[in-house]
Amino acid sequence: MKNHLTILIFLFFSFQAKAQEWLLNFDAGYGFNIATESILFGSSFSLEDYEQEFNSLIYTYGRGLNFNTEIEYVTPKKIGFGLGIGYLKSKEFEMVDRRLDVVFTEFWSARMFRFFPYLKLRHAFDSFSIYTKFGYLLGVGGRIENNWTYSPENDTESALKTIRSKGFSHGGTAGLGIEFRINDHLNWSTEIKLMIQSYGPKRGRVVERFRDGKNTLEETDIWLNETNYVKNYIEGVGPNREIDYSKPRTQLRKQYPFSSVGINIGVQYRLTIKEE
């Protein structure tokens, strides 16, 4: 009886080893604007004619480079289950605001790690496969960086560097792609990748504060250098209201767009060879 059971277990696991397929995927690509937000900037004034010119920056921090690694299990029915880890490095956005004899310049950029479990449906042909993917997106380690300079014509230049971070981000991902078989172990793939995501940092910190080339960060109150972002809070506005400048200030939490749609190119390594 024990011998028969051992043989059955051996046959079962042998069948499973032949039926299953494990893949390791590496891809990289560039995301473009989708589900964007706009910021008003670039006001210019003419004192004589009272003229103002306004511009709008349309952006998403999802626009930029992304790199991904995935481990994927494919069943005999061509249904795949995978877990991906990705890194986003956004494009840097510039805003210039000119007002009479003053120029304000800002540079914004972001980065984030992403985890995304997904379901994959694949239809195989002789030398290639077409697939679709759907998954959940979790963002961690998000960071939005803002570099700001104030340049008056007849005064000292000032500069600030602020980092917004902390908190998680949730969203979804989808893809439509094609895989080309190179040999028994290697495929190369190209995919249209959609990421739907927003991110609301919980903390803001001024990490650099310069005036006339001197770093004045340590001379500035904590209230001006640190901010906690929350969903709601109560703020007094009466004449007896006092500000504790030794503690971080509180502001409402804002969601920033991190969505994108783009094209990724990758390589797949087949860890196991499934017998057809």
C-alpha positions as CSV (number, residue, x, y, z in Angstrom):
1,M,0.0,0.0,0.0
2,K,2.8,2.4,0.9
3,N,4.6,1.6,-2.4
4,H,1.4,2.3,-4.4
5,L,0.9,5.6,-2.6
6,T,4.5,6.6,-3.2
7,I,4.1,5.9,-6.9
8,L,0.9,7.9,-7.1
9,I,2.5,10.9,-5.4
10,F,5.5,10.7,-7.7
11,L,3.3,10.5,-10.8
12,F,1.2,13.4,-9.6
13,F,4.1,15.7,-9.0
14,S,5.7,14.6,-12.3
15,F,2.5,15.5,-14.1
16,Q,2.4,18.9,-12.3
17,A,6.0,19.6,-13.3
18,K,5.2,19.0,-16.9
19,A,1.9,20.8,-16.9
20,Q,3.0,24.0,-15.2
21,E,5.0,26.8,-16.7
22,W,7.0,29.4,-14.7
23,L,8.3,32.6,-16.4
24,L,10.5,35.4,-15.2
25,N,9.9,38.7,-17.0
26,F,12.0,41.9,-17.4
27,D,10.7,44.9,-19.2
28,A,11.2,48.7,-19.4
29,G,9.3,51.5,-21.2
30,Y,8.0,55.0,-21.2
31,G,4.6,56.2,-20.0
32,F,2.7,59.2,-21.5
33,N,0.1,61.5,-20.1
34,I,-3.3,60.1,-19.2
35,A,-5.8,61.2,-16.4
36,T,-3.9,64.4,-16.0
37,E,-4.0,67.5,-13.8
38,S,-3.3,71.1,-14.7
39,I,-1.4,73.8,-12.8
40,L,-1.8,77.6,-13.5
41,F,1.6,79.3,-14.0
42,G,3.6,81.7,-16.1
43,S,1.9,85.1,-15.3
44,S,3.6,88.1,-16.8
45,F,2.6,91.7,-16.0
46,S,3.0,94.9,-17.9
47,L,2.7,97.8,-15.4
48,E,1.7,100.3,-18.1
49,D,-1.1,98.2,-19.7
50,Y,-2.0,96.0,-16.8
51,E,-1.5,92.9,-18.9
52,Q,-1.4,89.4,-17.6
53,E,-0.6,86.2,-19.5
54,F,-1.5,82.8,-18.0
55,N,-0.4,79.3,-19.0
56,S,-1.4,75.9,-17.9
57,L,0.9,72.9,-17.2
58,I,-0.8,69.6,-17.9
59,Y,1.0,66.8,-16.3
60,T,1.0,63.4,-14.5
61,Y,3.9,62.0,-12.5
62,G,3.2,58.7,-14.3
63,R,4.9,60.2,-17.4
64,G,8.4,58.9,-17.5
65,L,10.5,55.8,-17.3
66,N,9.4,52.6,-15.7
67,F,11.2,49.3,-15.0
68,N,9.5,46.1,-14.1
69,T,10.3,42.5,-13.0
70,E,7.6,39.8,-12.9
71,I,7.3,36.2,-11.7
72,E,4.5,34.4,-13.5
73,Y,2.8,31.0,-13.4
74,V,0.9,29.8,-16.5
75,T,-1.7,26.9,-16.3
76,P,-2.2,24.5,-19.2
77,K,-5.3,26.5,-20.2
78,K,-3.1,29.5,-20.9
79,I,-4.2,31.4,-17.8
80,G,-1.4,33.1,-16.0
81,F,-1.0,34.5,-12.5
82,G,1.8,36.9,-11.7
83,L,3.4,39.3,-9.3
84,G,5.3,42.3,-10.5
85,I,7.7,44.8,-8.9
86,G,8.3,48.0,-10.7
87,Y,10.1,51.3,-10.3
88,L,8.8,54.6,-11.7
89,K,11.0,57.7,-12.4
90,S,8.9,60.5,-13.7
91,K,9.8,63.2,-16.2
92,E,10.9,66.5,-14.6
93,F,8.4,69.3,-15.2
94,E,9.4,73.0,-15.2
95,M,7.3,76.0,-14.4
96,V,8.4,79.6,-14.8
97,D,6.4,82.5,-13.4
98,R,7.5,86.0,-14.3
99,R,6.1,88.9,-12.4
100,L,7.5,92.4,-13.1
101,D,11.1,92.2,-11.8
102,V,10.7,88.8,-10.1
103,V,11.1,85.3,-11.6
104,F,9.8,82.2,-9.8
105,T,11.1,78.9,-11.2
106,E,9.9,75.4,-10.1
107,F,11.0,71.9,-11.0
108,W,8.8,68.9,-10.1
109,S,9.7,65.2,-10.3
110,A,8.6,62.0,-8.6
111,R,9.6,58.3,-8.1
112,M,7.8,55.3,-6.7
113,F,8.0,51.5,-6.2
114,R,5.0,49.6,-7.4
115,F,3.8,46.1,-6.6
116,F,1.1,44.6,-8.9
117,P,-0.4,41.1,-8.7
118,Y,-2.2,40.3,-12.0
119,L,-4.2,37.9,-14.1
120,K,-3.0,37.1,-17.6
121,L,-5.0,35.6,-20.5
122,R,-2.8,34.2,-23.3
123,H,-3.7,32.8,-26.7
124,A,-0.7,30.9,-28.3
125,F,0.1,30.5,-32.0
126,D,3.1,28.7,-33.5
127,S,5.8,31.2,-32.8
128,F,4.1,33.9,-30.9
129,S,1.3,34.6,-28.3
130,I,-1.1,37.4,-27.7
131,Y,-2.1,38.3,-24.2
132,T,-4.1,40.7,-22.0
133,K,-3.4,41.5,-18.3
134,F,-5.4,43.0,-15.5
135,G,-4.2,43.7,-12.0
136,Y,-4.2,45.6,-8.8
137,L,-1.5,48.3,-8.2
138,L,0.1,49.2,-4.8
139,G,2.5,52.1,-4.7
140,V,5.1,52.4,-1.8
141,G,8.0,54.6,-1.2
142,G,6.5,57.5,-3.1
143,R,8.4,60.7,-3.3
144,I,7.5,64.0,-5.0
145,E,10.4,66.5,-5.2
146,N,10.0,70.2,-5.7
147,N,12.9,72.6,-6.4
148,W,11.9,76.3,-6.2
149,T,13.9,79.5,-6.8
150,Y,13.0,83.1,-6.3
151,S,15.1,85.5,-8.4
152,P,14.4,89.2,-8.0
153,E,16.4,91.7,-10.1
154,N,17.7,93.8,-7.2
155,D,17.6,91.4,-4.3
156,T,19.1,88.2,-2.9
157,E,18.1,84.9,-4.7
158,S,16.4,82.3,-2.5
159,A,15.9,78.6,-3.1
160,L,14.0,75.8,-1.5
161,K,13.9,72.0,-2.0
162,T,10.9,70.2,-0.6
163,I,10.1,66.5,-0.5
164,R,6.6,65.0,-0.1
165,S,6.5,61.4,1.0
166,K,5.0,58.7,3.2
167,G,1.7,56.9,2.6
168,F,0.5,54.2,0.2
169,S,-1.1,54.5,-3.2
170,H,-3.7,52.2,-4.8
171,G,-4.8,51.8,-8.4
172,G,-5.1,49.3,-11.2
173,T,-3.1,48.1,-14.2
174,A,-3.9,46.6,-17.6
175,G,-1.9,45.5,-20.6
176,L,-2.2,44.2,-24.2
177,G,0.9,42.6,-25.6
178,I,2.5,40.1,-27.9
179,E,5.3,37.6,-27.1
180,F,7.7,36.2,-29.7
181,R,9.4,32.9,-29.1
182,I,13.2,33.0,-29.5
183,N,14.0,29.5,-28.2
184,D,12.8,27.0,-25.6
185,H,13.8,29.4,-22.8
186,L,13.6,32.9,-24.2
187,N,10.8,35.2,-25.5
188,W,10.8,38.8,-26.2
189,S,7.7,40.9,-25.8
190,T,6.1,44.3,-26.4
191,E,3.2,45.6,-24.4
192,I,0.9,48.6,-24.3
193,K,0.8,49.2,-20.5
194,L,-1.9,51.2,-18.7
195,M,-1.4,52.4,-15.2
196,I,-4.3,54.1,-13.3
197,Q,-3.1,55.6,-10.0
198,S,-3.0,58.7,-7.7
199,Y,-0.9,59.4,-4.7
200,G,-1.5,61.6,-1.7
201,P,1.7,62.1,0.4
202,K,1.3,62.3,4.2
203,R,4.4,64.3,5.0
204,G,6.3,67.3,3.5
205,R,9.8,68.4,4.5
206,V,11.9,71.3,3.4
207,V,15.4,69.7,3.1
208,E,17.3,72.7,1.7
209,R,16.7,76.4,2.2
210,F,19.2,78.8,0.7
211,R,19.4,82.6,0.7
212,D,22.3,84.3,-0.9
213,G,24.1,81.0,-1.2
214,K,23.8,80.3,2.6
215,N,21.8,77.3,3.9
216,T,19.4,78.8,6.5
217,L,17.5,75.5,7.1
218,E,18.6,75.2,10.8
219,E,17.7,78.8,11.5
220,T,14.1,78.3,10.4
221,D,11.2,77.2,12.6
222,I,10.0,73.6,12.2
223,W,6.5,75.0,11.4
224,L,7.9,76.4,8.1
225,N,10.0,73.3,7.3
226,E,7.7,70.4,8.0
227,T,4.0,69.7,7.1
228,N,1.7,66.8,8.0
229,Y,-1.0,66.2,5.4
230,V,-4.4,64.9,6.7
231,K,-7.9,64.2,5.4
232,N,-9.5,66.8,7.6
233,Y,-8.6,69.1,10.5
234,I,-10.0,72.1,12.4
235,E,-8.1,75.4,12.4
236,G,-8.9,78.4,14.5
237,V,-9.0,81.9,12.9
238,G,-9.9,84.0,16.0
239,P,-7.8,86.9,17.3
240,N,-6.5,84.7,20.1
241,R,-5.2,81.9,17.9
242,E,-1.5,81.2,18.4
243,I,0.8,79.2,16.2
244,D,3.3,76.8,17.8
245,Y,6.3,77.3,15.5
246,S,8.1,74.4,17.2
247,K,5.8,71.8,15.7
248,P,5.0,70.8,12.0
249,R,2.0,72.6,10.5
250,T,-1.1,70.7,9.3
251,Q,-2.6,71.0,5.8
252,L,-5.2,69.0,3.8
253,R,-3.9,66.0,2.0
254,K,-3.9,66.3,-1.8
255,Q,-4.0,63.5,-4.4
256,Y,-1.5,63.8,-7.3
257,P,-1.9,62.0,-10.7
258,F,0.4,59.1,-11.3
259,S,-1.4,57.5,-14.2
260,S,0.1,56.8,-17.6
261,V,-0.3,54.8,-20.8
262,G,2.8,53.7,-22.7
263,I,4.8,51.0,-24.5
264,N,7.2,48.6,-22.8
265,I,9.6,46.1,-24.3
266,G,10.9,43.1,-22.4
267,V,12.5,39.7,-22.3
268,Q,11.0,36.6,-20.7
269,Y,13.0,33.6,-19.4
270,R,11.1,30.3,-19.1
271,L,12.2,28.6,-15.9
272,T,10.4,25.4,-16.8
273,I,9.7,24.0,-20.2
274,K,6.1,22.8,-20.6
275,E,5.6,19.8,-22.8
276,E,2.8,20.4,-25.3
